[in-house]
Amino acid sequence: MPPSTAVAMGCRKYYVAGRGVTDVGERKCALDGCNALEFRTSGYCLRHKDGAPGVEDPESTPRTYSLLIPSIALTYVPFVITVLMFYSYSYPDEILPGFEFFILSSMCLVPLLPIYAFYLFKIIRRRRGHKTLTTPVVIFYIISFLVPFLWLLMYAWFATNFNGIV
């Protein structure tokens, strides 16, 4: 018999591989670390059937998620406060130094916060699907949303109490 011939013995199918007979369900992919069943008699599974052991499986590599955008959102308010402090030192004779910057920085949050909330919703769902969502990351996401949101509420309070200025 040729070495790759399938032999039916009873209800089970066996392959004659070299000198031994191997059961169909026992042959695994020849790639190290891959436990998938062999594709036909190629020696490799369906993903690695070309026999290229140097190619990594994209599903086995862990996904890394950047915390850059939540970090920018978290540092937005301290940045605005720092700029307002520089305005107050630069123009000490003004009554409200940096008032325009305060208004514009708060008005920018009106369209940006819903977009950021949608971004957080998508990334949390994606991380939950890949099982990389941890409690510290969730707390960081919540804080990175709450800080600009509270700044926006402060602006809304300011705008409603001083309705003749804004």
BALOBA-1460 file (C-alpha; in Angstrom, 3 decimals):
// residues 166
<rec num="1" residu="m" x="0.000" y="0.000" z="0.000"/>
<rec num="2" residu="p" x="1.242" y="3.571" z="-0.665"/>
<rec num="3" residu="p" x="1.994" y="5.528" z="2.539"/>
<rec num="4" residu="s" x="-0.891" y="7.995" z="2.137"/>
<rec num="5" residu="t" x="-3.631" y="5.483" z="1.465"/>
<rec num="6" residu="a" x="-6.740" y="5.529" z="3.637"/>
<rec num="7" residu="v" x="-7.902" y="2.186" z="4.911"/>
<rec num="8" residu="a" x="-11.408" y="1.551" z="6.216"/>
<rec num="9" residu="m" x="-11.449" y="-0.987" z="9.025"/>
<rec num="10" residu="g" x="-14.895" y="-1.420" z="10.374"/>
<rec num="11" residu="c" x="-16.560" y="1.945" z="11.102"/>
<rec num="12" residu="r" x="-13.319" y="3.919" z="11.660"/>
<rec num="13" residu="k" x="-11.003" y="5.315" z="9.047"/>
<rec num="14" residu="y" x="-7.260" y="4.870" z="9.473"/>
<rec num="15" residu="y" x="-4.282" y="6.243" z="7.560"/>
<rec num="16" residu="v" x="-1.248" y="4.223" z="6.792"/>
<rec num="17" residu="a" x="1.609" y="6.623" z="7.493"/>
<rec num="18" residu="g" x="5.013" y="5.111" z="6.931"/>
<rec num="19" residu="r" x="5.120" y="1.835" z="8.861"/>
<rec num="20" residu="g" x="2.325" y="2.547" z="11.329"/>
<rec num="21" residu="v" x="-1.409" y="2.983" z="11.124"/>
<rec num="22" residu="t" x="-2.781" y="6.245" z="12.597"/>
<rec num="23" residu="d" x="-6.380" y="6.999" z="13.542"/>
<rec num="24" residu="v" x="-7.984" y="9.968" z="11.785"/>
<rec num="25" residu="g" x="-8.691" y="11.912" z="14.977"/>
<rec num="26" residu="e" x="-5.169" y="11.567" z="16.355"/>
<rec num="27" residu="r" x="-3.183" y="13.448" z="13.731"/>
<rec num="28" residu="k" x="-2.387" y="17.021" z="14.778"/>
<rec num="29" residu="c" x="-0.781" y="19.903" z="12.915"/>
<rec num="30" residu="a" x="3.008" y="19.579" z="12.670"/>
<rec num="31" residu="l" x="3.503" y="23.238" z="13.643"/>
<rec num="32" residu="d" x="4.726" y="23.651" z="17.219"/>
<rec num="33" residu="g" x="2.005" y="24.939" z="19.532"/>
<rec num="34" residu="c" x="-0.868" y="24.273" z="17.092"/>
<rec num="35" residu="n" x="-3.273" y="21.568" z="18.291"/>
<rec num="36" residu="a" x="-5.648" y="21.729" z="15.324"/>
<rec num="37" residu="l" x="-6.370" y="18.550" z="13.390"/>
<rec num="38" residu="e" x="-4.382" y="17.814" z="10.272"/>
<rec num="39" residu="f" x="-5.763" y="18.902" z="6.888"/>
<rec num="40" residu="r" x="-5.998" y="15.730" z="4.813"/>
<rec num="41" residu="t" x="-2.532" y="14.178" z="4.757"/>
<rec num="42" residu="s" x="-0.517" y="17.374" z="4.425"/>
<rec num="43" residu="g" x="0.865" y="17.199" z="7.951"/>
<rec num="44" residu="y" x="-0.487" y="20.668" z="8.793"/>
<rec num="45" residu="c" x="-3.892" y="22.056" z="9.730"/>
<rec num="46" residu="l" x="-6.028" y="24.156" z="7.410"/>
<rec num="47" residu="r" x="-4.395" y="27.417" z="8.569"/>
<rec num="48" residu="h" x="-0.867" y="26.092" z="8.099"/>
<rec num="49" residu="k" x="-1.463" y="23.746" z="5.157"/>
<rec num="50" residu="d" x="1.138" y="25.569" z="3.051"/>
<rec num="51" residu="g" x="3.698" y="24.216" z="5.484"/>
<rec num="52" residu="a" x="5.129" y="27.635" z="6.343"/>
<rec num="53" residu="p" x="6.055" y="27.256" z="10.006"/>
<rec num="54" residu="g" x="7.536" y="30.782" z="10.169"/>
<rec num="55" residu="v" x="4.138" y="32.420" z="9.726"/>
<rec num="56" residu="e" x="2.380" y="33.162" z="12.999"/>
<rec num="57" residu="d" x="-1.304" y="32.706" z="13.416"/>
<rec num="58" residu="p" x="-2.895" y="36.189" z="13.758"/>
<rec num="59" residu="e" x="-5.490" y="34.856" z="16.221"/>
<rec num="60" residu="s" x="-2.853" y="33.540" z="18.620"/>
<rec num="61" residu="t" x="-0.991" y="36.840" z="18.964"/>
<rec num="62" residu="p" x="-2.371" y="38.949" z="21.828"/>
<rec num="63" residu="r" x="-3.925" y="42.249" z="20.846"/>
<rec num="64" residu="t" x="-2.532" y="45.323" z="22.490"/>
<rec num="65" residu="y" x="-4.832" y="48.266" z="22.997"/>
<rec num="66" residu="s" x="-3.451" y="51.726" z="23.314"/>
<rec num="67" residu="l" x="-4.520" y="53.916" z="26.207"/>
<rec num="68" residu="l" x="-3.465" y="57.062" z="24.321"/>
<rec num="69" residu="i" x="-6.922" y="58.480" z="23.567"/>
<rec num="70" residu="p" x="-8.260" y="57.946" z="27.133"/>
<rec num="71" residu="s" x="-5.042" y="59.509" z="28.456"/>
<rec num="72" residu="i" x="-5.567" y="62.567" z="26.250"/>
<rec num="73" residu="a" x="-9.152" y="62.837" z="27.494"/>
<rec num="74" residu="l" x="-7.972" y="62.542" z="31.089"/>
<rec num="75" residu="t" x="-5.305" y="65.251" z="30.710"/>
<rec num="76" residu="y" x="-7.603" y="67.671" z="28.857"/>
<rec num="77" residu="v" x="-8.917" y="69.408" z="31.974"/>
<rec num="78" residu="p" x="-5.531" y="69.773" z="33.721"/>
<rec num="79" residu="f" x="-4.169" y="71.205" z="30.466"/>
<rec num="80" residu="v" x="-6.977" y="73.785" z="30.299"/>
<rec num="81" residu="i" x="-6.464" y="74.714" z="33.969"/>
<rec num="82" residu="t" x="-2.714" y="75.145" z="33.359"/>
<rec num="83" residu="v" x="-3.348" y="77.409" z="30.365"/>
<rec num="84" residu="l" x="-5.843" y="79.450" z="32.399"/>
<rec num="85" residu="m" x="-3.225" y="79.896" z="35.123"/>
<rec num="86" residu="f" x="-0.741" y="81.175" z="32.532"/>
<rec num="87" residu="y" x="-3.385" y="83.605" z="31.281"/>
<rec num="88" residu="s" x="-3.897" y="84.920" z="34.806"/>
<rec num="89" residu="y" x="-0.146" y="85.515" z="35.239"/>
<rec num="90" residu="s" x="0.231" y="87.085" z="31.793"/>
<rec num="91" residu="y" x="-2.662" y="89.539" z="32.122"/>
<rec num="92" residu="p" x="-3.023" y="90.374" z="35.850"/>
<rec num="93" residu="d" x="-5.044" y="93.548" z="35.165"/>
<rec num="94" residu="e" x="-7.882" y="91.760" z="33.355"/>
<rec num="95" residu="i" x="-11.039" y="90.972" z="35.279"/>
<rec num="96" residu="l" x="-11.488" y="87.493" z="33.798"/>
<rec num="97" residu="p" x="-8.158" y="86.481" z="32.204"/>
<rec num="98" residu="g" x="-8.529" y="83.602" z="29.775"/>
<rec num="99" residu="f" x="-12.315" y="83.773" z="29.792"/>
<rec num="100" residu="e" x="-12.523" y="83.176" z="26.040"/>
<rec num="101" residu="f" x="-10.235" y="80.168" z="26.312"/>
<rec num="102" residu="f" x="-12.380" y="78.744" z="29.119"/>
<rec num="103" residu="i" x="-15.544" y="79.163" z="27.041"/>
<rec num="104" residu="l" x="-14.012" y="77.690" z="23.879"/>
<rec num="105" residu="s" x="-12.410" y="74.775" z="25.709"/>
<rec num="106" residu="s" x="-15.719" y="73.906" z="27.308"/>
<rec num="107" residu="m" x="-17.682" y="74.354" z="24.097"/>
<rec num="108" residu="c" x="-15.341" y="71.910" z="22.347"/>
<rec num="109" residu="l" x="-16.480" y="69.237" z="24.782"/>
<rec num="110" residu="v" x="-20.091" y="69.471" z="23.622"/>
<rec num="111" residu="p" x="-19.468" y="67.577" z="20.340"/>
<rec num="112" residu="l" x="-16.365" y="65.681" z="21.519"/>
<rec num="113" residu="l" x="-17.821" y="63.969" z="24.586"/>
<rec num="114" residu="p" x="-20.509" y="61.981" z="22.724"/>
<rec num="115" residu="i" x="-17.902" y="60.906" z="20.168"/>
<rec num="116" residu="y" x="-15.580" y="59.853" z="22.978"/>
<rec num="117" residu="a" x="-18.401" y="57.965" z="24.722"/>
<rec num="118" residu="f" x="-19.079" y="56.061" z="21.490"/>
<rec num="119" residu="y" x="-15.346" y="55.292" z="21.170"/>
<rec num="120" residu="l" x="-15.237" y="53.981" z="24.743"/>
<rec num="121" residu="f" x="-18.323" y="51.861" z="24.122"/>
<rec num="122" residu="k" x="-16.719" y="50.286" z="21.043"/>
<rec num="123" residu="i" x="-13.355" y="49.617" z="22.653"/>
<rec num="124" residu="i" x="-14.932" y="48.136" z="25.787"/>
<rec num="125" residu="r" x="-17.026" y="45.769" z="23.666"/>
<rec num="126" residu="r" x="-13.966" y="44.790" z="21.622"/>
<rec num="127" residu="r" x="-11.833" y="44.198" z="24.722"/>
<rec num="128" residu="r" x="-14.635" y="42.200" z="26.343"/>
<rec num="129" residu="g" x="-14.821" y="40.035" z="23.223"/>
<rec num="130" residu="h" x="-11.073" y="39.385" z="23.281"/>
<rec num="131" residu="k" x="-11.175" y="38.874" z="27.064"/>
<rec num="132" residu="t" x="-8.580" y="41.598" z="27.721"/>
<rec num="133" residu="l" x="-10.869" y="43.876" z="29.748"/>
<rec num="134" residu="t" x="-9.653" y="44.181" z="33.330"/>
<rec num="135" residu="t" x="-11.026" y="46.120" z="36.289"/>
<rec num="136" residu="p" x="-8.207" y="48.735" z="36.384"/>
<rec num="137" residu="v" x="-8.715" y="49.447" z="32.686"/>
<rec num="138" residu="v" x="-12.466" y="49.893" z="33.196"/>
<rec num="139" residu="i" x="-11.832" y="52.261" z="36.114"/>
<rec num="140" residu="f" x="-9.359" y="54.216" z="33.967"/>
<rec num="141" residu="y" x="-11.928" y="54.469" z="31.144"/>
<rec num="142" residu="i" x="-14.624" y="55.681" z="33.557"/>
<rec num="143" residu="i" x="-12.369" y="58.305" z="35.123"/>
<rec num="144" residu="s" x="-11.152" y="59.442" z="31.694"/>
<rec num="145" residu="f" x="-14.786" y="60.096" z="30.776"/>
<rec num="146" residu="l" x="-15.930" y="61.621" z="34.069"/>
<rec num="147" residu="v" x="-13.220" y="64.303" z="34.313"/>
<rec num="148" residu="p" x="-14.125" y="66.072" z="31.019"/>
<rec num="149" residu="f" x="-17.816" y="65.435" z="31.696"/>
<rec num="150" residu="l" x="-17.621" y="67.225" z="35.044"/>
<rec num="151" residu="w" x="-15.744" y="70.067" z="33.347"/>
<rec num="152" residu="l" x="-18.617" y="70.306" z="30.852"/>
<rec num="153" residu="l" x="-21.146" y="70.357" z="33.711"/>
<rec num="154" residu="m" x="-19.180" y="73.156" z="35.355"/>
<rec num="155" residu="y" x="-19.343" y="75.081" z="32.076"/>
<rec num="156" residu="a" x="-23.102" y="74.453" z="31.858"/>
<rec num="157" residu="w" x="-23.538" y="75.703" z="35.433"/>
<rec num="158" residu="f" x="-21.423" y="78.759" z="34.623"/>
<rec num="159" residu="a" x="-23.399" y="79.447" z="31.452"/>
<rec num="160" residu="t" x="-26.769" y="79.200" z="33.188"/>
<rec num="161" residu="n" x="-25.796" y="81.333" z="36.193"/>
<rec num="162" residu="f" x="-24.130" y="84.052" z="34.126"/>
<rec num="163" residu="n" x="-26.529" y="83.966" z="31.215"/>
<rec num="164" residu="g" x="-25.806" y="87.547" z="30.188"/>
<rec num="165" residu="i" x="-22.080" y="86.880" z="29.676"/>
<rec num="166" residu="v" x="-22.099" y="83.662" z="27.694"/>
